[in-house]
């Protein structure tokens, strides 16, 4: 896999985006376990899950948001992905804040054009803190790295153009998404779009 910073003339489609999310971020199985202590009292249960990407303790504290700039079949806007129902929920977001998120991603990756889709990973910190306490933030960054790698591999397999973003504005995201900064905010970003040479790749004959 590698980062690709140029896109095709036709944007990524809603169907492609749905397949990408299904293969990289959906909930495959949910189950409950009883815990001995911590923020949860003895004997209480917490819900864990299995997904395509690993997560410490199967907690999966990361939420997936999408800032859509160009996607066939989807209007511009900020969306949150529901990994259980496999659907998108649109968030009431100030258009100026949405554009600011996209501009920041352009600056961070030095794109020559605006991205088609900006994937934003946000951490629900309390979900990991009760168990991992002092190492919870370090763990959530590792989980974000594992999820980004999964997204890279899925996007590459699908013939899409992926790029991890090295910078981000957590304050700006919290304002755009309407989250409490201290409870949930962004920890990683990822760009996705149609691949400029997708046609050429699909028409390349197999060796005989």
C-alpha positions in Angstrom: 0.0 0.0 0.0 1.1 3.6 -0.5 -0.3 7.1 -0.2 -1.9 8.5 -3.4 -2.5 12.3 -3.5 -4.2 12.6 -6.9 -7.8 11.7 -7.8 -9.8 10.6 -10.7 -12.1 13.0 -12.6 -15.1 11.1 -11.4 -15.4 11.1 -7.6 -15.8 8.1 -5.3 -19.3 6.8 -5.3 -21.6 6.2 -2.3 -21.5 2.5 -3.0 -17.7 2.4 -2.9 -17.7 4.4 0.3 -20.2 2.0 1.8 -18.1 -1.0 0.9 -14.9 0.7 2.2 -16.6 1.3 5.6 -18.1 -2.2 5.7 -14.7 -3.8 5.1 -12.7 -1.6 7.4 -14.8 -0.4 10.3 -18.1 -2.3 10.8 -19.0 -4.2 13.9 -18.8 -8.0 13.2 -19.8 -9.2 16.6 -20.9 -7.7 19.9 -20.6 -9.3 23.3 -20.7 -8.4 27.0 -18.1 -9.2 29.7 -18.3 -8.6 33.5 -15.6 -6.5 35.0 -14.0 -6.6 38.5 -13.7 -2.9 39.2 -12.4 0.4 37.9 -15.0 3.0 36.9 -17.5 0.1 36.5 -18.5 -1.5 39.8 -17.9 -5.2 40.5 -20.1 -7.5 38.5 -21.2 -4.8 36.0 -21.0 -5.6 32.3 -19.5 -3.7 29.5 -20.1 -4.2 25.8 -17.2 -5.1 23.6 -17.0 -5.9 19.9 -15.0 -7.5 17.1 -14.3 -5.5 14.0 -11.9 -5.8 11.0 -9.3 -3.7 12.8 -7.9 -4.7 16.3 -8.4 -2.6 19.4 -6.9 -3.0 22.9 -9.3 -5.0 25.1 -11.8 -5.1 22.2 -13.1 -1.8 23.5 -13.1 0.1 20.2 -13.4 3.6 21.5 -12.9 5.2 18.1 -15.8 6.8 16.2 -15.6 7.3 12.5 -16.8 10.6 11.0 -16.8 11.6 7.3 -16.3 15.1 5.9 -17.8 14.7 2.4 -16.6 17.2 -0.2 -17.2 15.2 -3.5 -19.0 11.8 -3.4 -21.4 10.6 -6.1 -24.8 10.0 -4.3 -24.0 11.9 -1.1 -24.4 15.6 -0.4 -21.6 17.7 1.0 -21.6 17.6 4.8 -20.3 16.0 8.0 -21.5 12.5 8.7 -21.0 9.9 11.5 -20.7 6.2 10.6 -22.9 3.7 12.6 -20.8 0.5 12.6 -23.6 -1.6 14.0 -26.3 -0.7 11.5 -23.8 0.2 8.8 -25.3 3.5 7.9 -24.4 7.2 7.9 -26.1 9.9 10.1 -25.7 13.5 8.9 -24.6 16.0 11.5 -25.8 19.6 11.6 -22.5 21.3 10.9 -21.6 24.9 10.0 -20.4 24.8 6.4 -17.5 27.2 7.2 -16.3 24.7 9.9 -16.6 21.8 7.4 -14.6 23.7 4.8 -12.0 24.6 7.5 -11.5 20.8 8.3 -11.0 20.1 4.6 -8.6 23.0 4.1 -6.5 21.9 7.1 -6.2 18.4 5.5 -5.1 19.9 2.2 -2.4 21.9 3.9 -1.2 18.9 6.0 -0.8 16.7 2.9 0.1 19.3 0.3 -2.6 18.3 -2.0 -2.9 20.1 -5.3 -6.7 19.8 -5.1 -9.4 19.5 -2.4 -9.9 15.9 -1.2 -13.1 14.0 -2.0 -13.6 12.5 1.5 -11.9 13.2 4.8 -12.2 10.4 7.3 -11.9 11.6 10.9 -11.3 9.2 13.8 -12.5 10.5 17.1 -11.8 8.9 20.5 -14.5 8.5 23.2 -11.8 8.7 25.9 -13.9 7.5 28.8 -14.6 4.2 27.1 -10.9 3.3 27.3 -9.9 5.3 30.5 -11.9 3.1 32.9 -9.7 0.1 32.1 -6.4 1.5 30.9 -6.2 4.7 33.0 -2.7 6.3 32.5 -1.9 4.5 29.2 -5.4 5.1 27.7 -4.4 8.0 25.4 -1.3 6.2 24.2 -3.5 3.1 23.5 -6.1 5.1 21.6 -3.3 6.4 19.3 -2.1 2.8 18.7 -5.7 1.8 17.9 -6.0 4.7 15.5 -2.8 3.6 13.8 -4.1 0.0 13.4 -7.4 1.3 12.0 -5.6 3.6 9.5 -3.5 0.7 8.3 -6.6 -1.4 7.8 -8.2 1.5 5.8 -5.0 1.7 3.7 -5.2 -2.0 2.9 -8.9 -1.9 2.1 -8.6 1.2 -0.1 -5.7 -0.3 -2.0 -7.5 -3.6 -2.6 -10.6 -1.6 -3.8 -8.5 0.5 -6.2 -9.1 3.7 -4.3 -6.6 6.5 -3.4 -5.8 6.6 0.3 -3.6 9.1 2.3 -3.1 9.3 6.0 -3.1 12.9 7.4 -0.3 13.8 9.8 -1.9 16.8 11.4 -5.4 17.8 12.6 -7.2 20.3 14.7 -9.1 18.6 17.6 -10.7 21.9 18.7 -12.0 22.6 15.2 -13.4 19.1 15.0 -15.2 19.3 18.3 -16.9 22.6 17.3 -17.9 21.1 13.9 -19.3 17.9 15.3 -20.8 19.4 18.4 -18.9 17.1 20.8 -17.5 17.8 24.2 -13.8 18.2 23.6 -12.9 16.4 26.9 -15.2 13.5 26.2 -14.8 12.9 22.4 -12.6 14.6 19.8 -10.4 13.7 16.8 -7.1 11.8 17.1 -6.4 10.9 13.4 -7.4 11.7 9.9 -7.4 9.9 6.6 -8.1 11.0 3.0 -10.0 8.9 0.5 -11.0 9.3 -3.1 -11.2 7.7 -6.5 -7.9 6.7 -8.1 -6.6 8.6 -11.0 -5.4 5.5 -12.9 -8.3 3.2 -11.9 -9.4 2.6 -15.5 -5.9 1.7 -16.6 -5.5 -0.7 -13.7 -8.9 -2.4 -14.4 -8.0 -2.9 -18.0 -4.5 -4.3 -17.4 -4.4 -7.9 -18.6 -3.3 -10.7 -16.4 0.1 -12.3 -17.4 -0.2 -15.7 -19.1 
